[in-house]
């Protein structure tokens, strides 16, 4: 088991290194290959209206004239140890971990990400709890009652949940349950209370985004769980467990559901990692100031360092989530430990 964990940790570290290379290449190497000049790239930092001489000076001081490998080394060094940006008019300090410095807001990117992270993390965790419990639960019941009215109704609703986009269901929920009508029992969008200040208001302000986001994911999990349970419940070891006289509850939960969990865990790791990186549509629909909304605003303002920071942070979340999934495999399926 220890060897398995060490292998997965080494793989995660190597993947983080590859992600940093790809991120750097997308934002620095690809523009150069497309014909962008060092002065043109430096103008993003000093402004499009800067003189040609100012842009050349900024390109030299920011290292855009250095070889690509040197620029990548400085990029990684900045993430680990921090960086200083000498762009001509002044020197800006970006403490570690330096994921970039926004010359539009005159602020390092990492503190901004830390400020937005609790909103996205609260949204992702609350929605994940709902969609896993509801989706897996409905999938199990549908598999056990295959062909029943409940099964057909549940799968119809699941199909609708998978098909409807989040911005549609989000706007419908706001109109029907929030904005000044007789059924307005939920808070309007744009409100967030930290859980450390008032846990009740924290949950109240997020319950509608949670349910809306969970409806989308729970639908897919219900269909996936149902398919997995139908395959698992026909296995020989399930018949053996029943022949031994085990209670049906034990057969379903300990033997059937456990065997169907592997693909669910895989999908959950990817979904949760991406969601932590920024629930773009949900946060935009409900005006929540999280990482997704932060990314949209950065793209709108052409703020390259912010876009890079969110991209790298999202990749880190996905890699960490998949590392946790790999470790959970060993718990759910003993064959993974043996391999």
C-alpha positions in Angstrom: 0.0 0.0 0.0 2.9 2.4 0.9 4.5 1.6 -2.5 1.2 2.3 -4.3 0.9 5.7 -2.5 4.5 6.7 -3.3 4.0 5.8 -7.0 0.9 8.0 -7.1 2.6 10.9 -5.4 5.5 10.8 -7.8 3.1 10.7 -10.7 1.2 13.7 -9.4 4.4 15.7 -9.0 5.4 14.9 -12.5 2.0 15.8 -13.8 2.2 19.2 -12.0 5.5 19.9 -13.7 4.0 19.0 -17.1 1.0 21.2 -16.4 3.3 24.1 -15.6 5.1 23.6 -18.9 1.9 23.4 -20.9 0.5 26.5 -19.1 3.7 28.4 -19.8 3.7 27.3 -23.4 0.1 28.4 -24.0 0.6 31.9 -22.7 4.2 32.6 -23.7 5.5 30.2 -26.4 2.5 29.9 -28.6 2.1 33.7 -29.1 5.8 33.8 -30.1 5.3 31.0 -32.6 2.2 32.9 -33.9 4.4 36.0 -34.6 4.1 38.0 -31.4 7.1 40.2 -30.7 8.6 40.6 -27.2 7.6 44.3 -27.3 4.0 43.2 -28.1 3.9 40.8 -25.2 5.4 43.5 -22.9 2.7 46.0 -24.0 0.2 43.8 -22.0 2.0 44.9 -18.9 2.8 48.5 -19.6 -0.4 49.3 -21.7 -1.2 49.3 -25.4 -0.7 53.1 -25.5 2.9 52.9 -24.3 5.6 54.2 -26.6 7.7 51.7 -28.6 10.8 52.6 -26.6 8.9 51.9 -23.3 7.7 48.6 -24.6 11.3 47.6 -25.6 12.6 48.5 -22.2 9.8 46.6 -20.5 10.4 43.5 -22.7 14.1 43.6 -21.8 13.5 44.0 -18.0 10.7 41.4 -17.9 12.9 38.8 -19.7 10.9 38.4 -22.9 14.1 38.6 -24.9 15.6 35.6 -23.0 15.6 32.1 -24.4 12.4 30.2 -23.7 14.0 27.7 -21.3 15.3 30.7 -19.2 11.9 32.3 -19.2 10.3 29.0 -18.0 12.9 28.7 -15.3 12.1 32.2 -14.1 8.4 31.3 -14.2 8.9 28.2 -12.0 11.2 30.1 -9.7 8.6 32.8 -9.3 6.0 30.2 -8.3 8.3 28.6 -5.7 10.3 31.6 -4.4 8.5 34.7 -5.6 9.4 37.2 -8.2 10.1 40.9 -8.9 8.7 42.5 -12.1 10.9 45.4 -13.3 8.8 46.8 -16.1 10.4 50.3 -16.3 8.4 52.7 -14.3 8.9 50.7 -11.2 9.6 47.3 -9.6 6.6 45.3 -8.4 7.2 42.4 -5.8 5.1 39.2 -6.1 5.7 37.0 -3.0 5.7 33.2 -3.3 3.7 31.4 -4.6 3.7 33.9 -7.4 1.2 32.8 -10.0 1.5 36.2 -11.8 1.1 39.9 -11.2 -1.8 41.9 -12.6 -0.6 45.2 -13.9 -4.2 46.3 -14.4 -5.1 46.0 -10.8 -1.5 46.4 -9.5 -1.9 43.3 -7.3 -0.4 39.8 -7.2 -2.8 37.2 -8.5 -2.4 34.7 -5.6 -4.0 36.8 -2.9 -7.0 37.5 -5.2 -7.3 33.7 -5.8 -7.2 33.1 -2.0 -10.0 35.7 -1.5 -12.2 34.0 -4.2 -11.4 30.4 -3.2 -13.8 30.1 -0.2 -16.8 31.0 -2.3 -16.0 28.4 -5.0 -15.0 25.8 -2.4 -18.3 26.3 -0.5 -20.3 26.1 -3.7 -18.5 22.9 -4.8 -18.5 21.1 -1.5 -22.2 21.7 -0.8 -23.3 20.8 -4.3 -21.1 17.7 -4.3 -22.7 16.4 -1.1 -26.1 16.8 -2.5 -25.5 15.3 -5.9 -23.6 12.3 -4.6 -26.2 11.4 -2.0 -29.2 12.1 -4.2 -27.7 10.8 -7.5 -26.2 7.6 -6.1 -29.3 6.9 -3.9 -31.7 7.3 -6.8 -29.5 5.2 -9.0 -29.5 2.3 -6.5 -33.2 2.4 -6.0 -33.8 2.6 -9.7 -31.6 -0.5 -10.3 -33.4 -2.5 -7.6 -36.8 -1.5 -9.0 -35.9 -1.8 -12.6 -38.9 -1.1 -15.0 -41.0 0.3 -12.2 -42.8 3.7 -12.3 -40.2 5.1 -10.0 -37.4 3.9 -12.3 -38.9 5.4 -15.4 -39.8 8.7 -13.7 -36.3 9.0 -12.1 -34.5 8.3 -15.4 -36.7 10.8 -17.2 -35.9 13.5 -14.7 -32.2 12.5 -14.9 -32.3 12.8 -18.7 -33.8 16.3 -18.3 -31.1 17.2 -15.8 -28.3 16.2 -18.1 -29.8 18.0 -21.0 -30.7 21.3 -19.5 -27.8 23.8 -19.3 -27.0 25.3 -15.9 -27.6 28.9 -16.9 -31.2 27.9 -18.0 -32.1 26.0 -14.8 -30.3 28.7 -12.7 -32.3 31.6 -14.2 -35.5 29.6 -13.9 -34.9 28.9 -10.2 -34.1 32.6 -9.6 -37.2 33.8 -11.3 -39.4 31.1 -9.7 -38.0 31.0 -6.1 -36.0 34.2 -5.5 -36.9 37.4 -7.2 -39.9 39.0 -5.5 -42.7 36.6 -6.1 -45.0 34.7 -3.7 -42.7 31.7 -3.7 -39.5 33.7 -3.1 -38.1 31.6 -0.2 -34.5 31.7 -1.2 -31.9 34.5 -1.1 -31.2 36.4 -4.3 -28.0 35.9 -6.2 -24.8 37.8 -5.3 -24.9 37.2 -1.5 -22.2 35.2 0.3 -21.6 35.0 4.0 -18.5 33.2 5.2 -19.2 30.1 7.2 -17.0 31.4 10.1 -19.3 34.4 10.5 -22.7 32.9 10.3 -23.1 29.2 9.2 -26.9 29.5 8.8 -26.7 32.5 6.4 -23.8 30.8 4.6 -26.1 27.8 3.8 -29.1 29.9 3.2 -27.4 32.1 0.6 -25.9 29.0 -1.2 -28.8 26.6 -1.1 -30.3 27.6 -4.4 -26.9 27.4 -6.3 -26.2 24.1 -4.5 -29.5 22.6 -5.7 -29.2 24.0 -9.2 -25.7 22.7 -9.6 -26.5 19.4 -7.9 -29.4 18.8 -10.3 -27.1 18.8 -13.2 -24.6 16.4 -11.7 -27.0 14.2 -9.8 -28.7 13.3 -13.0 -25.6 11.8 -14.5 -24.6 10.0 -11.3 -28.1 8.5 -11.1 -27.8 7.0 -14.6 -24.2 5.9 -14.0 -25.1 4.2 -10.7 -28.1 2.5 -12.1 -26.1 1.0 -15.0 -23.3 -0.1 -12.6 -25.7 -1.6 -10.1 -27.6 -3.6 -12.8 -24.3 -5.1 -14.0 -23.0 -5.8 -10.4 -26.2 -7.3 -9.1 -26.0 -10.1 -11.7 -22.5 -11.2 -10.8 -21.8 -14.6 -9.3 -20.5 -13.3 -6.0 -23.9 -11.5 -5.4 -25.7 -14.8 -5.8 -23.2 -16.4 -3.5 -23.8 -13.7 -0.9 -27.5 -14.3 -1.1 -27.1 -18.0 -0.9 -25.2 -17.6 2.3 -28.3 -16.0 3.8 -27.0 -12.4 4.1 -29.6 -9.7 4.5 -30.6 -8.0 1.3 -29.4 -4.6 2.7 -26.0 -6.1 3.3 -25.9 -7.6 -0.2 -26.8 -4.3 -1.8 -24.6 -1.9 0.2 -21.6 -4.0 1.1 -21.3 -6.1 -2.1 -23.3 -4.6 -4.9 -22.8 -0.8 -4.4 -19.1 -1.3 -3.5 -18.5 -3.0 -6.8 -20.3 -0.2 -8.7 -18.4 2.6 -7.0 -15.2 2.5 -9.1 -16.5 4.5 -12.1 -18.5 6.8 -9.8 -15.3 7.7 -7.9 -13.5 8.3 -11.2 -16.1 10.7 -12.5 -16.4 12.4 -9.1 -12.7 13.2 -8.9 -12.8 14.9 -12.3 -16.0 16.8 -11.6 -15.1 18.0 -8.2 -11.6 19.0 -9.3 -12.9 21.1 -12.2 -15.6 22.5 -10.0 -13.1 23.7 -7.4 -11.2 25.3 -10.2 -14.2 27.5 -10.9 -17.9 26.9 -11.5 -18.0 29.5 -14.3 -21.7 29.3 -15.3 -23.1 28.9 -11.8 -21.1 31.7 -10.3 -21.9 34.0 -13.3 -25.6 33.1 -13.1 -25.9 33.8 -9.3 -23.3 36.6 -9.3 -21.1 34.8 -6.8 -17.6 36.3 -6.6 -15.7 33.0 -6.9 -12.9 31.7 -9.1 -15.2 31.1 -12.1 -16.4 34.7 -12.1 -12.8 35.9 -11.5 -11.7 34.0 -14.6 -14.5 35.5 -16.7 -13.7 39.0 -15.6 -10.0 38.4 -16.3 -10.7 37.2 -19.9 -13.0 40.1 -20.5 -10.4 42.6 -19.3 -7.6 40.7 -21.2 -5.7 40.4 -17.9 -3.3 37.6 -18.9 -1.6 37.0 -15.5 -5.0 36.4 -13.9 -6.0 33.9 -16.6 -2.8 32.1 -16.2 -3.2 31.9 -12.4 -6.7 30.5 -12.6 -5.6 28.0 -15.3 -2.7 26.7 -13.3 -4.8 26.6 -10.0 -7.6 24.6 -11.8 -5.0 22.1 -13.1 -3.6 21.7 -9.6 -7.1 21.0 -8.2 -7.8 18.4 -10.9 -4.5 16.6 -10.3 -5.0 16.6 -6.5 -8.6 15.3 -6.9 -7.4 12.5 -9.1 -4.6 11.6 -6.6 -7.2 11.3 -3.9 -9.3 9.1 -6.3 -6.4 6.8 -6.9 -5.9 6.4 -3.2 -9.7 5.7 -2.8 -9.4 3.0 -5.4 -7.2 1.0 -3.1 -9.8 1.3 -0.3 -12.8 0.3 -2.5 -11.1 -2.3 -4.6 -8.4 -4.5 -2.9 -7.2 -5.7 -6.3 -5.6 -2.2 -6.9 -3.4 -2.7 -3.8 -2.3 -6.1 -5.1 -1.4 -4.8 -8.5 
